Amino acid sequence: MDTQATTRSGLKIGTVFKKTIGRYWVRADGETVVCTISSKLRKKLVYPEADPSSRRPSVDKVVDITMVDPVAVGDEVRFRDAGEDTGMIIEVAERRNKLSRRAVTHGREKWERDNKELEQVIVTNVDQVVAVIAAKRPKPSWRLLDRYLADTELLELPAVICINKMDLVGPDEIKPQVEVYSDVGYELIFTSAVEGQGIDDMRIILKNKTSVLMGKSGVGKTSILNAMEPGLGLAVQEVSDRVNKGRHTTTHLEMFPLQSGGFVIDTPGMREFSPWQTSNVSTAWLFREMRPYIGQCRFGTDCTHSHEPGCRIKAAVAAGDISERRYSSYLRLLRSS
């Protein structure tokens, strides 16, 4: 992540590793620069519709961007050095990927934005998502896990499922419930920070990668990170505590380096998760086990797999080839998309 700072038209290049409201910490050539952003990044230029070869270099209008914040943790940016370790971000480089959700709004903001859906970019340029759930205390939320996995499928990001607090359950109590995920190709890790189970496996999974941790409060992400590297989980938890006192989950995010190489980003406060814009992709495609049946129903690709007769996916559920629990998560996501 430590991008070498180079000049380009007087600009330097770096990577955003931390952000709060209106402030961005950029690492460039081994140094940290605290930046603001140019107001131009919050605007979008709309050009006349024409053959690109004949397009005039003029602008029809300027509109606000449709996202909460144009800069996210993980972005490679070009910034103007203002001296004394400060700067202004002028450009955001093209992203390899991004993890986004529909923005959560409250009060007056909600009233003002009812007719304008906004994207909330959580983090960009990541290598994998690690979804953490507890085997017990709190009770596993399979529906939330399925929503996490659906978004990773939308982004074509690798996903690993970590089942934590294995010291609270018997050896065969949880594994039958998660076989549905391993059966469709998801990698599973079973951990216990108390007993040290699976901690070495987590180190291997996270090494030399930029990883996003997802999981609601109480699942034990802090204890896992502390078991991996003393103090790491506490540093991440400090960020989480500040975030959960605020109104939005992405007003403060930070990317933490790992001693073994790589980086980890927590996504605190995400009790609910709704993927951003799934309209261009079949919702069924986001569930790996449903893909072989898409297009084979009586109504072909027009089938929603919810109520139509002759649906191959519903038949697979009835036959036990698709989990009823996963199918229920599919229907919930279908209704919300």
C-alpha positions, 0 to 999 in steps of 0.5 A: 500500500505504500505507494511511491510518491511521484510528480505528475503536473505537480501532483504527488501519488499516494494511498488513502489509509484513514479517513474522517469527515472531510479529512484523509490520511494519505501514505506517500513515499513512506510519509503521511500527508493529511489531505482535504479534497477539491470541491471538483471531486463532488461534481460531475460534468455532463457532456452533450450526447453525440458521436465521441469523435465529434463531441465538442469540448463543452459541458451541458451542465454540472451535477452533484455526484451520486455518492456520499464521499468521492474518496474512500479508504484504499483509493490511490489518489493524486494530491497537491502538496501544501507543505507541513504534511498537508495537501489537497486531493485532486484526482482519484485513480481508477479503482480495481473494485469497491465495496459499496452499499446504499447510504443510510440517511437520517432526519433532515438528510433523509427528507432531503434525499428521499428522491435521490439514492446515494452510494456509500463507498466503504472501501476500495481496491481490496483482495478479499472479504472475511465475514466473521460470525459467532458460533454463539453469543450472539446467535449466528445471523445467517441472513446477514452473512448471506447478504455479505456473500451476495455483495462479494459475488456482485464484485467478484471478490473472494470471500472467506467465512470465519466462525468464531467463538468455537469454544462456546459450542460442541465440535459438531454443533455448528459445522452441520449448519455451515456445510451449505457454504463449504458445499458451494465453494466458500472457504471456512475457518473455525476460530477461538481466540480463547483457545487459539484455535484457527489463529494460525489459519487466519494469519495465513489467509490475511498475509500479503493481502488487503482484507476487509472484515465484516461482522456485527458487534460482538462476534469477536473480531477484536479478540481474533486480531489481538490473538494474531498480533497483541494490540492490533484488535484494540487499535481497530476497536478504538476506531469502531467505538468512535464510529458507533457513536456517530451517525454513519458507519463510514465517517471514520475508517482505517486500514491497519498494516499486518506484521506478516504483510498486508492490511486489514480494514474493519467495517464497524457498525454494519448491523444491516447491509444492502448491496449497491445496485444489483439491477444489472445482475440476476439476484439468483446469480449472487447465490452460487448454488442457483447459477446452474438453474438460471434460464432453465425455468418455464419462463426462462430468464424472466423467472423470479424464482419466487412464485412462478410455476415450472421454476427449476430453482424452487424445485431444487429447494423442494428436492433439498439440492438448495438450502431452504435457509439460503433460498429464504435469504434470496427472497429477502434480497430479491424484495429489497433490490 
